[in-house]
Amino acid sequence: MNNKYLNHSNPSLNYLQNYNEPVIGLDLDSVVASTRKRFLEEIEKRYNITINKNFYGTDPYIPHVDKSYGELVQEIVSDNIAIYDDIDPISGASEATQKLKDNFKIKIITHRVEKTWLDETKRENMKNISIKWLNQNDIHYDEFIYPTPKDKSNVPA
């Protein structure tokens, strides 16, 4: 038995009944954007290694590199924040958001702009890059949460 989520409790969603239109929160990375795929490609290039992309779990183990996946992502973003410009959307993401918009207010909730990850200037730049990417890839949203709280469940959606 997988006990990973045994003690997880969902936040109260009672406040949603106060909205005329239900609100759905969508994460940007690996939900709407193929971020993980792009970062794994960059890690392969930087470290001249091959990563088995068919199995890498939630926090992929990168062979022959003495850093966690999160540390590698931070390193890449620190060197080149524009990496987010050329990430592909998840297949069907645009179509899905176009269908969802008829029944839901859509909030984009991403840790790309979480307060502790980047300084204010880089966070603002990341917000602009992310919004530009959403628009260029025809991803419908009504609100881009900025800055995102560390616990995304604190966003009313």
C-alpha positions in Angstrom: 0.0 0.0 0.0 1.3 3.5 -0.9 1.1 5.6 2.2 2.4 8.7 0.6 -1.0 10.5 0.7 -2.4 8.8 3.8 -2.4 12.0 5.9 -3.3 14.4 3.1 -6.4 16.5 3.7 -8.0 18.6 1.1 -8.6 22.3 1.8 -12.2 23.4 2.4 -13.7 24.4 -0.8 -16.9 25.8 0.7 -16.1 29.3 -0.4 -16.6 28.2 -4.1 -20.3 28.2 -3.6 -20.1 32.0 -3.2 -18.9 32.4 -6.8 -21.4 32.7 -9.7 -18.8 30.9 -11.8 -16.7 28.0 -10.4 -13.0 28.6 -10.3 -10.4 26.1 -11.5 -6.7 26.4 -10.8 -4.2 25.1 -13.3 -0.5 24.6 -12.7 1.7 25.8 -15.5 4.7 23.4 -15.4 4.1 19.8 -16.4 0.3 20.4 -16.5 0.0 23.1 -19.3 3.6 23.3 -20.3 6.1 20.4 -21.1 8.6 21.9 -18.7 10.1 18.7 -17.3 10.8 17.4 -20.9 12.6 20.7 -21.8 14.7 20.7 -18.6 15.7 17.1 -18.9 16.8 17.8 -22.5 18.9 20.8 -21.2 20.4 18.7 -18.4 21.4 16.0 -20.9 23.1 18.7 -23.1 24.9 20.4 -20.2 26.2 17.2 -18.6 26.6 15.1 -21.8 24.4 12.3 -20.4 21.4 10.4 -21.5 18.3 10.3 -19.2 15.7 7.6 -19.5 12.7 9.8 -20.0 10.2 6.9 -19.9 10.7 6.6 -16.2 11.7 9.5 -14.0 9.0 9.8 -11.4 8.1 13.0 -9.6 11.7 14.0 -8.7 13.8 12.3 -11.3 17.1 10.8 -10.4 19.8 12.1 -12.8 22.6 9.6 -13.2 26.2 10.9 -12.8 25.2 14.3 -11.5 25.6 15.1 -7.9 22.6 17.5 -7.7 18.9 17.1 -7.2 16.5 17.8 -10.1 15.4 21.0 -8.3 19.0 22.2 -7.9 19.6 21.6 -11.6 16.4 23.5 -12.6 17.5 26.4 -10.4 20.9 26.4 -12.0 19.5 26.4 -15.5 17.0 29.2 -14.8 19.7 31.3 -13.1 21.9 30.9 -16.3 19.1 31.4 -18.8 15.6 32.5 -17.7 14.6 32.6 -21.3 14.6 28.8 -21.4 10.8 29.1 -20.7 10.3 30.8 -24.0 10.7 27.6 -26.1 8.9 25.0 -23.9 6.2 23.1 -25.8 2.6 23.1 -24.5 1.3 19.8 -23.2 -0.7 18.2 -26.1 -4.3 19.3 -25.9 -3.7 22.1 -23.3 -5.0 24.9 -25.5 -8.1 22.9 -26.5 -8.8 22.0 -22.9 -8.6 25.5 -21.6 -10.9 26.7 -24.4 -13.5 24.2 -23.3 -13.0 24.9 -19.6 -13.5 28.7 -20.0 -17.2 28.1 -20.9 -17.9 26.8 -17.3 -15.0 28.0 -15.2 -12.9 31.0 -14.3 -9.3 29.8 -14.9 -6.5 30.8 -12.6 -2.9 29.9 -13.5 -1.0 29.0 -10.3 2.7 28.4 -10.7 5.7 28.2 -8.5 7.7 29.9 -11.2 6.8 33.1 -9.5 6.8 31.9 -5.8 8.3 34.5 -3.5 11.2 32.6 -2.2 12.5 31.2 -5.5 13.6 34.3 -7.4 14.3 37.9 -6.4 11.6 40.4 -7.2 13.2 41.5 -10.6 13.6 38.0 -11.9 10.2 37.0 -10.6 8.6 39.9 -12.5 10.5 38.9 -15.6 9.4 35.3 -15.1 5.8 36.5 -14.8 6.1 38.4 -18.1 7.7 35.4 -19.9 5.0 33.1 -18.6 2.1 35.3 -19.6 3.7 35.8 -23.1 4.1 32.0 -23.4 0.4 31.4 -22.4 -0.8 33.9 -24.9 1.4 32.7 -27.7 0.3 29.1 -27.1 -3.4 30.1 -27.0 -3.9 28.9 -23.4 -6.9 30.6 -22.0 -6.8 32.0 -18.5 -8.7 34.7 -16.6 -6.1 35.3 -13.9 -2.4 34.7 -13.4 -1.6 34.4 -9.7 1.3 36.6 -8.8 3.2 36.0 -6.7 2.2 32.5 -5.9 2.1 31.4 -2.3 4.4 28.5 -1.3 1.2 26.5 -0.6 -0.8 26.6 -3.8 -3.9 25.4 -2.0 -4.1 28.8 -0.4 -5.2 30.2 -3.7 -9.0 30.2 -3.9 -9.6 27.8 -6.8 
